[in-house]
Amino acid sequence: MVEKKEYGLGDLVQMKKPHACGTNAWIINRMGADIKLTCSACERTIMLTRFNFDKRLKKVLEKADERKED
């Protein structure tokens, strides 16, 4: 059975393939039918459908509440 990954607004996630700038860490900015992501290095934004995001997501690096405590 495939494990469902838990992610939320503001989480830092790692994608399977890197961005053109060389990093593969993204911040989730908007969630709905589409998911809006911002690159953590160059701050470019992209939008993916939830289906494509789920396929390309590798793992959640940091939850939003953990990042705000630092």
PyMOL Python script that loads the backbone (N, CA, C, O; Angstrom):
from pymol import cmd

cmd.read_pdbstr("""\
ATOM      1  N   MET A   1       0.842  -1.181   0.000  1.00  0.00           N
ATOM      2  CA  MET A   1       0.000   0.000   0.000  1.00  0.00           C
ATOM      3  C   MET A   1       0.888   1.245   0.000  1.00  0.00           C
ATOM      4  O   MET A   1       1.914   1.287   0.678  1.00  0.00           O
ATOM      5  N   VAL A   2       0.484   2.244  -0.759  1.00  0.00           N
ATOM      6  CA  VAL A   2       1.253   3.478  -0.872  1.00  0.00           C
ATOM      7  C   VAL A   2       0.969   4.359   0.337  1.00  0.00           C
ATOM      8  O   VAL A   2      -0.182   4.559   0.726  1.00  0.00           O
ATOM      9  N   GLU A   3       2.036   4.877   0.916  1.00  0.00           N
ATOM     10  CA  GLU A   3       1.910   5.733   2.098  1.00  0.00           C
ATOM     11  C   GLU A   3       1.605   7.161   1.677  1.00  0.00           C
ATOM     12  O   GLU A   3       2.290   7.703   0.810  1.00  0.00           O
ATOM     13  N   LYS A   4       0.592   7.784   2.272  1.00  0.00           N
ATOM     14  CA  LYS A   4       0.214   9.165   1.982  1.00  0.00           C
ATOM     15  C   LYS A   4       1.117  10.093   2.787  1.00  0.00           C
ATOM     16  O   LYS A   4       1.196   9.974   4.010  1.00  0.00           O
ATOM     17  N   LYS A   5       1.794  11.009   2.114  1.00  0.00           N
ATOM     18  CA  LYS A   5       2.677  11.958   2.797  1.00  0.00           C
ATOM     19  C   LYS A   5       1.855  13.114   3.350  1.00  0.00           C
ATOM     20  O   LYS A   5       0.963  13.627   2.675  1.00  0.00           O
ATOM     21  N   GLU A   6       2.154  13.518   4.568  1.00  0.00           N
ATOM     22  CA  GLU A   6       1.445  14.616   5.212  1.00  0.00           C
ATOM     23  C   GLU A   6       2.219  15.910   5.016  1.00  0.00           C
ATOM     24  O   GLU A   6       3.385  16.000   5.401  1.00  0.00           O
ATOM     25  N   TYR A   7       1.586  16.903   4.427  1.00  0.00           N
ATOM     26  CA  TYR A   7       2.209  18.210   4.228  1.00  0.00           C
ATOM     27  C   TYR A   7       1.152  19.281   4.433  1.00  0.00           C
ATOM     28  O   TYR A   7      -0.048  19.018   4.352  1.00  0.00           O
ATOM     29  N   GLY A   8       1.620  20.489   4.700  1.00  0.00           N
ATOM     30  CA  GLY A   8       0.694  21.579   4.957  1.00  0.00           C
ATOM     31  C   GLY A   8       1.267  22.911   4.511  1.00  0.00           C
ATOM     32  O   GLY A   8       2.389  22.988   4.012  1.00  0.00           O
ATOM     33  N   LEU A   9       0.490  23.941   4.695  1.00  0.00           N
ATOM     34  CA  LEU A   9       0.869  25.289   4.300  1.00  0.00           C
ATOM     35  C   LEU A   9       2.104  25.740   5.079  1.00  0.00           C
ATOM     36  O   LEU A   9       2.132  25.641   6.305  1.00  0.00           O
ATOM     37  N   GLY A  10       3.123  26.234   4.376  1.00  0.00           N
ATOM     38  CA  GLY A  10       4.333  26.736   5.008  1.00  0.00           C
ATOM     39  C   GLY A  10       5.416  25.688   5.208  1.00  0.00           C
ATOM     40  O   GLY A  10       6.508  26.021   5.669  1.00  0.00           O
ATOM     41  N   ASP A  11       5.144  24.430   4.874  1.00  0.00           N
ATOM     42  CA  ASP A  11       6.145  23.367   5.044  1.00  0.00           C
ATOM     43  C   ASP A  11       7.257  23.478   4.014  1.00  0.00           C
ATOM     44  O   ASP A  11       7.031  23.945   2.898  1.00  0.00           O
ATOM     45  N   LEU A  12       8.444  23.053   4.384  1.00  0.00           N
ATOM     46  CA  LEU A  12       9.590  22.970   3.482  1.00  0.00           C
ATOM     47  C   LEU A  12       9.644  21.533   2.980  1.00  0.00           C
ATOM     48  O   LEU A  12       9.802  20.596   3.762  1.00  0.00           O
ATOM     49  N   VAL A  13       9.510  21.368   1.653  1.00  0.00           N
ATOM     50  CA  VAL A  13       9.451  20.029   1.073  1.00  0.00           C
ATOM     51  C   VAL A  13      10.587  19.821   0.086  1.00  0.00           C
ATOM     52  O   VAL A  13      11.119  20.776  -0.480  1.00  0.00           O
ATOM     53  N   GLN A  14      10.952  18.558  -0.114  1.00  0.00           N
ATOM     54  CA  GLN A  14      11.987  18.201  -1.075  1.00  0.00           C
ATOM     55  C   GLN A  14      11.317  17.508  -2.250  1.00  0.00           C
ATOM     56  O   GLN A  14      10.535  16.575  -2.071  1.00  0.00           O
ATOM     57  N   MET A  15      11.633  17.975  -3.456  1.00  0.00           N
ATOM     58  CA  MET A  15      11.084  17.378  -4.666  1.00  0.00           C
ATOM     59  C   MET A  15      12.088  16.379  -5.236  1.00  0.00           C
ATOM     60  O   MET A  15      13.261  16.393  -4.863  1.00  0.00           O
ATOM     61  N   LYS A  16      11.630  15.516  -6.137  1.00  0.00           N
ATOM     62  CA  LYS A  16      12.495  14.471  -6.693  1.00  0.00           C
ATOM     63  C   LYS A  16      13.588  15.035  -7.589  1.00  0.00           C
ATOM     64  O   LYS A  16      14.722  14.556  -7.556  1.00  0.00           O
ATOM     65  N   LYS A  17      13.262  16.053  -8.395  1.00  0.00           N
ATOM     66  CA  LYS A  17      14.251  16.634  -9.302  1.00  0.00           C
ATOM     67  C   LYS A  17      14.575  18.052  -8.856  1.00  0.00           C
ATOM     68  O   LYS A  17      13.688  18.767  -8.390  1.00  0.00           O
ATOM     69  N   PRO A  18      15.826  18.471  -8.990  1.00  0.00           N
ATOM     70  CA  PRO A  18      16.199  19.828  -8.554  1.00  0.00           C
ATOM     71  C   PRO A  18      15.697  20.903  -9.509  1.00  0.00           C
ATOM     72  O   PRO A  18      15.428  20.644 -10.682  1.00  0.00           O
ATOM     73  N   HIS A  19      15.579  22.105  -8.982  1.00  0.00           N
ATOM     74  CA  HIS A  19      15.235  23.289  -9.764  1.00  0.00           C
ATOM     75  C   HIS A  19      16.460  23.685 -10.586  1.00  0.00           C
ATOM     76  O   HIS A  19      17.557  23.187 -10.330  1.00  0.00           O
ATOM     77  N   ALA A  20      16.296  24.553 -11.549  1.00  0.00           N
ATOM     78  CA  ALA A  20      17.409  24.990 -12.399  1.00  0.00           C
ATOM     79  C   ALA A  20      18.520  25.673 -11.601  1.00  0.00           C
ATOM     80  O   ALA A  20      19.673  25.676 -12.032  1.00  0.00           O
ATOM     81  N   CYS A  21      18.186  26.252 -10.442  1.00  0.00           N
ATOM     82  CA  CYS A  21      19.195  26.920  -9.621  1.00  0.00           C
ATOM     83  C   CYS A  21      20.029  25.921  -8.814  1.00  0.00           C
ATOM     84  O   CYS A  21      21.044  26.301  -8.230  1.00  0.00           O
ATOM     85  N   GLY A  22      19.615  24.651  -8.774  1.00  0.00           N
ATOM     86  CA  GLY A  22      20.405  23.627  -8.104  1.00  0.00           C
ATOM     87  C   GLY A  22      19.821  23.068  -6.823  1.00  0.00           C
ATOM     88  O   GLY A  22      20.297  22.043  -6.335  1.00  0.00           O
ATOM     89  N   THR A  23      18.814  23.702  -6.265  1.00  0.00           N
ATOM     90  CA  THR A  23      18.217  23.192  -5.023  1.00  0.00           C
ATOM     91  C   THR A  23      16.932  22.432  -5.337  1.00  0.00           C
ATOM     92  O   THR A  23      16.308  22.654  -6.374  1.00  0.00           O
ATOM     93  N   ASN A  24      16.546  21.541  -4.440  1.00  0.00           N
ATOM     94  CA  ASN A  24      15.267  20.858  -4.613  1.00  0.00           C
ATOM     95  C   ASN A  24      14.385  21.022  -3.375  1.00  0.00           C
ATOM     96  O   ASN A  24      13.524  20.184  -3.106  1.00  0.00           O
ATOM     97  N   ALA A  25      14.601  22.098  -2.629  1.00  0.00           N
ATOM     98  CA  ALA A  25      13.794  22.422  -1.455  1.00  0.00           C
ATOM     99  C   ALA A  25      12.837  23.559  -1.808  1.00  0.00           C
ATOM    100  O   ALA A  25      13.247  24.590  -2.340  1.00  0.00           O
ATOM    101  N   TRP A  26      11.565  23.355  -1.504  1.00  0.00           N
ATOM    102  CA  TRP A  26      10.510  24.309  -1.842  1.00  0.00           C
ATOM    103  C   TRP A  26       9.647  24.579  -0.622  1.00  0.00           C
ATOM    104  O   TRP A  26       9.518  23.727   0.256  1.00  0.00           O
ATOM    105  N   ILE A  27       9.051  25.776  -0.568  1.00  0.00           N
ATOM    106  CA  ILE A  27       8.137  26.155   0.505  1.00  0.00           C
ATOM    107  C   ILE A  27       6.722  26.190  -0.080  1.00  0.00           C
ATOM    108  O   ILE A  27       6.500  26.787  -1.133  1.00  0.00           O
ATOM    109  N   ILE A  28       5.772  25.554   0.598  1.00  0.00           N
ATOM    110  CA  ILE A  28       4.381  25.537   0.140  1.00  0.00           C
ATOM    111  C   ILE A  28       3.724  26.852   0.557  1.00  0.00           C
ATOM    112  O   ILE A  28       3.663  27.170   1.744  1.00  0.00           O
ATOM    113  N   ASN A  29       3.229  27.619  -0.430  1.00  0.00           N
ATOM    114  CA  ASN A  29       2.608  28.917  -0.158  1.00  0.00           C
ATOM    115  C   ASN A  29       1.093  28.896  -0.254  1.00  0.00           C
ATOM    116  O   ASN A  29       0.426  29.676   0.426  1.00  0.00           O
ATOM    117  N   ARG A  30       0.532  28.022  -1.083  1.00  0.00           N
ATOM    118  CA  ARG A  30      -0.909  27.983  -1.286  1.00  0.00           C
ATOM    119  C   ARG A  30      -1.314  26.539  -1.516  1.00  0.00           C
ATOM    120  O   ARG A  30      -0.629  25.794  -2.218  1.00  0.00           O
ATOM    121  N   MET A  31      -2.430  26.149  -0.920  1.00  0.00           N
ATOM    122  CA  MET A  31      -2.943  24.793  -1.112  1.00  0.00           C
ATOM    123  C   MET A  31      -4.404  24.851  -1.504  1.00  0.00           C
ATOM    124  O   MET A  31      -5.176  25.648  -0.972  1.00  0.00           O
ATOM    125  N   GLY A  32      -4.760  24.018  -2.419  1.00  0.00           N
ATOM    126  CA  GLY A  32      -6.129  23.898  -2.918  1.00  0.00           C
ATOM    127  C   GLY A  32      -6.097  22.817  -3.976  1.00  0.00           C
ATOM    128  O   GLY A  32      -5.434  21.794  -3.802  1.00  0.00           O
ATOM    129  N   ALA A  33      -6.810  23.033  -5.075  1.00  0.00           N
ATOM    130  CA  ALA A  33      -6.715  22.094  -6.194  1.00  0.00           C
ATOM    131  C   ALA A  33      -5.318  22.171  -6.793  1.00  0.00           C
ATOM    132  O   ALA A  33      -4.768  21.169  -7.250  1.00  0.00           O
ATOM    133  N   ASP A  34      -4.749  23.382  -6.784  1.00  0.00           N
ATOM    134  CA  ASP A  34      -3.365  23.604  -7.202  1.00  0.00           C
ATOM    135  C   ASP A  34      -2.535  23.929  -5.975  1.00  0.00           C
ATOM    136  O   ASP A  34      -3.058  24.422  -4.976  1.00  0.00           O
ATOM    137  N   ILE A  35      -1.245  23.652  -6.052  1.00  0.00           N
ATOM    138  CA  ILE A  35      -0.334  23.967  -4.956  1.00  0.00           C
ATOM    139  C   ILE A  35       0.725  24.923  -5.476  1.00  0.00           C
ATOM    140  O   ILE A  35       1.382  24.647  -6.479  1.00  0.00           O
ATOM    141  N   LYS A  36       0.889  26.054  -4.788  1.00  0.00           N
ATOM    142  CA  LYS A  36       1.870  27.072  -5.178  1.00  0.00           C
ATOM    143  C   LYS A  36       3.120  26.884  -4.327  1.00  0.00           C
ATOM    144  O   LYS A  36       3.042  26.817  -3.100  1.00  0.00           O
ATOM    145  N   LEU A  37       4.278  26.798  -4.991  1.00  0.00           N
ATOM    146  CA  LEU A  37       5.552  26.568  -4.324  1.00  0.00           C
ATOM    147  C   LEU A  37       6.511  27.703  -4.614  1.00  0.00           C
ATOM    148  O   LEU A  37       6.467  28.303  -5.688  1.00  0.00           O
ATOM    149  N   THR A  38       7.382  28.000  -3.653  1.00  0.00           N
ATOM    150  CA  THR A  38       8.447  28.976  -3.830  1.00  0.00           C
ATOM    151  C   THR A  38       9.774  28.279  -3.594  1.00  0.00           C
ATOM    152  O   THR A  38       9.946  27.584  -2.593  1.00  0.00           O
ATOM    153  N   CYS A  39      10.717  28.465  -4.519  1.00  0.00           N
ATOM    154  CA  CYS A  39      12.046  27.874  -4.388  1.00  0.00           C
ATOM    155  C   CYS A  39      12.739  28.508  -3.186  1.00  0.00           C
ATOM    156  O   CYS A  39      12.703  29.727  -3.017  1.00  0.00           O
ATOM    157  N   SER A  40      13.362  27.695  -2.362  1.00  0.00           N
ATOM    158  CA  SER A  40      14.000  28.217  -1.151  1.00  0.00           C
ATOM    159  C   SER A  40      15.301  28.951  -1.447  1.00  0.00           C
ATOM    160  O   SER A  40      15.776  29.705  -0.598  1.00  0.00           O
ATOM    161  N   ALA A  41      15.892  28.758  -2.621  1.00  0.00           N
ATOM    162  CA  ALA A  41      17.160  29.412  -2.950  1.00  0.00           C
ATOM    163  C   ALA A  41      16.950  30.691  -3.762  1.00  0.00           C
ATOM    164  O   ALA A  41      17.429  31.756  -3.373  1.00  0.00           O
ATOM    165  N   CYS A  42      16.232  30.592  -4.895  1.00  0.00           N
ATOM    166  CA  CYS A  42      16.123  31.747  -5.790  1.00  0.00           C
ATOM    167  C   CYS A  42      14.772  32.448  -5.702  1.00  0.00           C
ATOM    168  O   CYS A  42      14.575  33.473  -6.356  1.00  0.00           O
ATOM    169  N   GLU A  43      13.836  31.924  -4.911  1.00  0.00           N
ATOM    170  CA  GLU A  43      12.521  32.499  -4.641  1.00  0.00           C
ATOM    171  C   GLU A  43      11.613  32.603  -5.864  1.00  0.00           C
ATOM    172  O   GLU A  43      10.727  33.457  -5.894  1.00  0.00           O
ATOM    173  N   ARG A  44      11.813  31.756  -6.870  1.00  0.00           N
ATOM    174  CA  ARG A  44      10.882  31.658  -7.990  1.00  0.00           C
ATOM    175  C   ARG A  44       9.646  30.916  -7.514  1.00  0.00           C
ATOM    176  O   ARG A  44       9.735  30.070  -6.624  1.00  0.00           O
ATOM    177  N   THR A  45       8.491  31.222  -8.097  1.00  0.00           N
ATOM    178  CA  THR A  45       7.269  30.527  -7.717  1.00  0.00           C
ATOM    179  C   THR A  45       6.742  29.716  -8.899  1.00  0.00           C
ATOM    180  O   THR A  45       6.852  30.125 -10.055  1.00  0.00           O
ATOM    181  N   ILE A  46       6.172  28.568  -8.581  1.00  0.00           N
ATOM    182  CA  ILE A  46       5.524  27.725  -9.579  1.00  0.00           C
ATOM    183  C   ILE A  46       4.217  27.223  -8.992  1.00  0.00           C
ATOM    184  O   ILE A  46       4.013  27.258  -7.778  1.00  0.00           O
ATOM    185  N   MET A  47       3.336  26.758  -9.862  1.00  0.00           N
ATOM    186  CA  MET A  47       2.099  26.129  -9.420  1.00  0.00           C
ATOM    187  C   MET A  47       1.996  24.758 -10.071  1.00  0.00           C
ATOM    188  O   MET A  47       2.238  24.606 -11.269  1.00  0.00           O
ATOM    189  N   LEU A  48       1.637  23.768  -9.273  1.00  0.00           N
ATOM    190  CA  LEU A  48       1.441  22.407  -9.740  1.00  0.00           C
ATOM    191  C   LEU A  48       0.057  21.946  -9.319  1.00  0.00           C
ATOM    192  O   LEU A  48      -0.467  22.388  -8.296  1.00  0.00           O
ATOM    193  N   THR A  49      -0.534  21.057 -10.107  1.00  0.00           N
ATOM    194  CA  THR A  49      -1.773  20.435  -9.657  1.00  0.00           C
ATOM    195  C   THR A  49      -1.427  19.543  -8.471  1.00  0.00           C
ATOM    196  O   THR A  49      -0.284  19.110  -8.324  1.00  0.00           O
ATOM    197  N   ARG A  50      -2.400  19.275  -7.641  1.00  0.00           N
ATOM    198  CA  ARG A  50      -2.152  18.429  -6.466  1.00  0.00           C
ATOM    199  C   ARG A  50      -1.680  17.038  -6.889  1.00  0.00           C
ATOM    200  O   ARG A  50      -0.835  16.443  -6.221  1.00  0.00           O
ATOM    201  N   PHE A  51      -2.218  16.517  -7.988  1.00  0.00           N
ATOM    202  CA  PHE A  51      -1.814  15.202  -8.488  1.00  0.00           C
ATOM    203  C   PHE A  51      -0.332  15.215  -8.872  1.00  0.00           C
ATOM    204  O   PHE A  51       0.409  14.315  -8.475  1.00  0.00           O
ATOM    205  N   ASN A  52       0.114  16.218  -9.635  1.00  0.00           N
ATOM    206  CA  ASN A  52       1.522  16.308 -10.037  1.00  0.00           C
ATOM    207  C   ASN A  52       2.431  16.559  -8.839  1.00  0.00           C
ATOM    208  O   ASN A  52       3.537  16.024  -8.776  1.00  0.00           O
ATOM    209  N   PHE A  53       1.971  17.368  -7.893  1.00  0.00           N
ATOM    210  CA  PHE A  53       2.761  17.623  -6.687  1.00  0.00           C
ATOM    211  C   PHE A  53       2.978  16.332  -5.903  1.00  0.00           C
ATOM    212  O   PHE A  53       4.092  16.048  -5.462  1.00  0.00           O
ATOM    213  N   ASP A  54       1.908  15.548  -5.730  1.00  0.00           N
ATOM    214  CA  ASP A  54       2.023  14.286  -4.994  1.00  0.00           C
ATOM    215  C   ASP A  54       2.980  13.328  -5.689  1.00  0.00           C
ATOM    216  O   ASP A  54       3.708  12.595  -5.019  1.00  0.00           O
ATOM    217  N   LYS A  55       2.993  13.319  -7.019  1.00  0.00           N
ATOM    218  CA  LYS A  55       3.913  12.452  -7.762  1.00  0.00           C
ATOM    219  C   LYS A  55       5.362  12.896  -7.602  1.00  0.00           C
ATOM    220  O   LYS A  55       6.256  12.054  -7.507  1.00  0.00           O
ATOM    221  N   ARG A  56       5.608  14.204  -7.570  1.00  0.00           N
ATOM    222  CA  ARG A  56       6.971  14.740  -7.551  1.00  0.00           C
ATOM    223  C   ARG A  56       7.547  14.936  -6.157  1.00  0.00           C
ATOM    224  O   ARG A  56       8.752  15.145  -6.014  1.00  0.00           O
ATOM    225  N   LEU A  57       6.708  14.872  -5.124  1.00  0.00           N
ATOM    226  CA  LEU A  57       7.161  15.074  -3.751  1.00  0.00           C
ATOM    227  C   LEU A  57       8.004  13.892  -3.287  1.00  0.00           C
ATOM    228  O   LEU A  57       7.600  12.737  -3.422  1.00  0.00           O
ATOM    229  N   LYS A  58       9.177  14.191  -2.739  1.00  0.00           N
ATOM    230  CA  LYS A  58      10.041  13.144  -2.200  1.00  0.00           C
ATOM    231  C   LYS A  58       9.821  13.004  -0.695  1.00  0.00           C
ATOM    232  O   LYS A  58       9.543  11.909  -0.206  1.00  0.00           O
ATOM    233  N   LYS A  59       9.945  14.123   0.046  1.00  0.00           N
ATOM    234  CA  LYS A  59       9.704  14.083   1.488  1.00  0.00           C
ATOM    235  C   LYS A  59       9.520  15.494   2.026  1.00  0.00           C
ATOM    236  O   LYS A  59       9.861  16.480   1.373  1.00  0.00           O
ATOM    237  N   VAL A  60       8.971  15.562   3.234  1.00  0.00           N
ATOM    238  CA  VAL A  60       8.806  16.835   3.943  1.00  0.00           C
ATOM    239  C   VAL A  60      10.054  17.031   4.789  1.00  0.00           C
ATOM    240  O   VAL A  60      10.367  16.206   5.647  1.00  0.00           O
ATOM    241  N   LEU A  61      10.768  18.129   4.542  1.00  0.00           N
ATOM    242  CA  LEU A  61      12.000  18.406   5.283  1.00  0.00           C
ATOM    243  C   LEU A  61      11.710  19.014   6.648  1.00  0.00           C
ATOM    244  O   LEU A  61      12.260  18.570   7.656  1.00  0.00           O
ATOM    245  N   GLU A  62      10.847  20.027   6.685  1.00  0.00           N
ATOM    246  CA  GLU A  62      10.482  20.691   7.953  1.00  0.00           C
ATOM    247  C   GLU A  62       9.028  21.093   7.904  1.00  0.00           C
ATOM    248  O   GLU A  62       8.546  21.593   6.887  1.00  0.00           O
ATOM    249  N   LYS A  63       8.327  20.875   9.005  1.00  0.00           N
ATOM    250  CA  LYS A  63       6.956  21.341   9.118  1.00  0.00           C
ATOM    251  C   LYS A  63       6.977  22.842   9.413  1.00  0.00           C
ATOM    252  O   LYS A  63       7.966  23.361   9.929  1.00  0.00           O
ATOM    253  N   ALA A  64       5.901  23.526   9.090  1.00  0.00           N
ATOM    254  CA  ALA A  64       5.828  24.981   9.261  1.00  0.00           C
ATOM    255  C   ALA A  64       5.989  25.391  10.716  1.00  0.00           C
ATOM    256  O   ALA A  64       6.664  26.380  10.997  1.00  0.00           O
ATOM    257  N   ASP A  65       5.384  24.655  11.653  1.00  0.00           N
ATOM    258  CA  ASP A  65       5.478  25.027  13.063  1.00  0.00           C
ATOM    259  C   ASP A  65       6.882  24.827  13.617  1.00  0.00           C
ATOM    260  O   ASP A  65       7.272  25.532  14.548  1.00  0.00           O
ATOM    261  N   GLU A  66       7.650  23.890  13.077  1.00  0.00           N
ATOM    262  CA  GLU A  66       9.040  23.704  13.500  1.00  0.00           C
ATOM    263  C   GLU A  66       9.929  24.825  12.996  1.00  0.00           C
ATOM    264  O   GLU A  66      10.864  25.231  13.686  1.00  0.00           O
ATOM    265  N   ARG A  67       9.650  25.331  11.802  1.00  0.00           N
ATOM    266  CA  ARG A  67      10.467  26.395  11.193  1.00  0.00           C
ATOM    267  C   ARG A  67      10.251  27.728  11.914  1.00  0.00           C
ATOM    268  O   ARG A  67      11.186  28.522  12.012  1.00  0.00           O
ATOM    269  N   LYS A  68       9.043  27.995  12.422  1.00  0.00           N
ATOM    270  CA  LYS A  68       8.753  29.269  13.060  1.00  0.00           C
ATOM    271  C   LYS A  68       9.383  29.402  14.436  1.00  0.00           C
ATOM    272  O   LYS A  68       9.578  30.519  14.916  1.00  0.00           O
ATOM    273  N   GLU A  69       9.710  28.264  15.093  1.00  0.00           N
ATOM    274  CA  GLU A  69      10.305  28.309  16.413  1.00  0.00           C
ATOM    275  C   GLU A  69      11.752  28.785  16.388  1.00  0.00           C
ATOM    276  O   GLU A  69      12.249  29.315  17.382  1.00  0.00           O
ATOM    277  N   ASP A  70      12.443  28.598  15.240  1.00  0.00           N
ATOM    278  CA  ASP A  70      13.853  28.982  15.131  1.00  0.00           C
ATOM    279  C   ASP A  70      14.055  30.463  15.079  1.00  0.00           C
ATOM    280  O   ASP A  70      15.191  30.928  14.988  1.00  0.00           O
TER     281      ASP A  70
END
""", "prot")
cmd.dss("prot")
cmd.show_as("cartoon", "prot")
cmd.util.cbc("prot")
cmd.orient("prot")
